Amino acid sequence: MEEELIKYFPDLNHPDLKKDILEYAIEKDILAGDTLMDVGRYVKAIPLLVKGKLKIFREDEEGRELFLYYVNPGETCAISLVCSERDRKSKIKAVAIEDTTYLAVPVRFMDEWMQQYKNWYYFVMETYRKRFEEVLNTVDSVAFHKLDERLLGYIKKNTEALGTDTLNTTHQEIANELSTSREVISRLLKQLEKNGVVKLGRNKIQMLS
């Protein structure tokens, strides 16, 4: 666990802070498709990712999703930090899209470490800043971009985040995340394919340019 902490979270490499994390954090594994956090549940631990990838999104009562951001090794979920304060319930859902390993830091240390360790304070503030910018980009996309632009931006953002040119998903899943219908997404994807931007396959979308 110490090697993983040093490798992926070098900014937390203060001797006393590192000692506390190693003493109180628990290394946990979840499989691809498993839910780490769900809407309405209390956040009991802060996940420090050392392997895999988490997808963070909002979900309404009808199952429609709004993608917010990914969490990669060396990062944590900003919204879990927010919800951990004052024992609030989670407002988001976090799902592993790959087999994932993380260090679960009990939330009871949040306030103490924020005051005691500048390294932890700066880590939390930088996490807030980065995720806030990503959420603003999502809001801007919904508010100011046409659906075809949002769709193309969605494909680009997800393929770049996954480090591949091919997105494995269904038209219905994309429709859920962009709050529209499957028929509309299928029509727009066919137009993108006609324009030579993407290549469509069975539950696959390959970015060409």
N, C-alpha and C positions, 0 to 999 in steps of 0.2 A: 504493500500500500504506500509506503514511503517513497519508493521509486516513482510510482505513478503520480503522486502528489508533486514531487519535485519536477517531473517532466512536463506535466500539463498545467500546473499552477505555480510557476516560478515566482509570481508576485506575492504568493502566500508563504514564501520561504523564510519567514521570521522564526527564529528558533523556538520561542515560546508558543507562538501561534501554531506552528507545525506540530509541536508536541501535543497541544490540545486537540487539534484535528485528528491526529493519529490515535489519540486516547479515546475520543468520544464518537468519531465517525464510524459507520459500519459499511463495509463494501457489499454492494448488492448487485445482482444480475437480473435483467428482465429480457424476455425474448421479443423478437420483432412482432409487432401487433399488440403487445401488452400495453395496458394503460397504467401510467405512473401516477398521474393526477387526474381527478375528475371534477366536474362542476358540482358544487355543493358540499364537497368533502373538506374537512379541515386539513391544512398542510402541517405535517408533523416533522418534516425534515427537508433540508435544502439539498438538492442533488448537485454534486460536483462531478460532471461527466469526465470519465477517463477512457471510454470506448463507446462507439456506436453513435446514434443520432436520435434526438427527440424532435417530434413535430408538435408545436404549440398552436392551438387554435380555439376559437369560440364555437359553441354549438348551441343552436336554438332548439325549441321543443319539437320542431318538425324534422330535426336531424340535419338541417343545413349548417354548413361550416363556414367560418371565416378564418383563413390561414393568417397567422401572425408572424411566426418566425421559427427557425430551427435552432436547436441547442446542440453544439458540437463538443468534442473533447476539449477540455480547457475552459469550458463555459458553464454557466448555471442559468436557471430560469428566473428572470427578473420578477415575473409575476408571483412566483413562489416566495421570493423575498418579501414582496409587498404583503401577500396574504399571511405570511408567518407572523407579521407584526400584529399584536393584540388578538391573536388566535382567530383570524378571519377565515371564512370558508373560501375555497378556490372558486375563481370566476372563469377558469379556463380548463382545457383538457390537454394533457400531455401524453402522447402515444409514441412508443419506440418504433421507428421504422427500420431499425436494424437491431440485432442482438446488442444489448447495451449494458455497460458496467458503470456504476457511479458510486461515489462516496456520499452516504446519507448523513448529513450533519444535523443533529437535533436542533429544532428552532429555538429551544430555550436559551441557547448561547448567543443568539443574534444581538440583542441589546448589549450584553456584556462585552462581546468582541468588538462591536462598533466603537465602544468607548475605550477599550483597552488596547486595541491593535490598529495602528494607522493602515497597515497593509490590508487588513480586512475591510476597513472603512473605504479605502480607495477602490478596492475590488468591487464592493457593492455599488459604489457611486458610478464606476465605469460601466458596470452591468446595466444599471438603470439608464444611463445615457445612451448606450448602444441600442438597447431594446426599444427605448422611447423613439429613436430615430426610425427604427424598422416599423414600428406601429404607425408612426406618422406617414411613412411611405404607403402603408396599406390603406390608411384613411384617404390620402391624396388620390390613390388609384381608384377607390370607390367613388369619391366625390367628383373628380375632375376628368377621368378618362372614359372613353367609350368602351363598350364591352369587348370589341375586337382587340383594342389596345391592352385592356386588362388581361385578356386571355393570353396574348403573346407575352406580356410581362410575367404572367404566372408561369408559363412554360420556361422562359428564360431563367427566372429566379429559382425555380425548383431544380432544373438541370444543373445550373451552376452550383447550387448548394450541395447537390448529390455528387458532383464531380463527374458527370456523364453527359452525353448528348441525347440520351434516350430516357424518357419518362414513362415508367410503368404504372399506368392508372387507367381508369375507365372514364368515359365521357360523363357518366352520372356523378362520379366522385368530383370531377372538375366543376360540374354544374352546381353541386352542393356547396363547394367552397366559394364560388363566384355568385351564389344566390340567383341562379337562373335555371332554365330547363335544360334537360339533356338534348332535346331537339335543336335548341339554339346553339349549344356548344358544338354539336355534330356538324351543323351547317357552317359555322365559322371555321372549324378545323378543316373541313373540306375545301373552303376557300383559301386557307393558308397553304394547304397542300397544292392546290391548283397554281398558286403564286410561287411555288418552289421554296417555301419557307420551312415546311415540315414534311415528314413522310409518315403516314399513318399505317399502323399494323394492328393486330388484335391486342387490345389493351396496351398499346405502345404508341408513343409519339416521339419521333426522332427529329431533333432540331438540325436543320440543314444550313441555316445561315443566320 
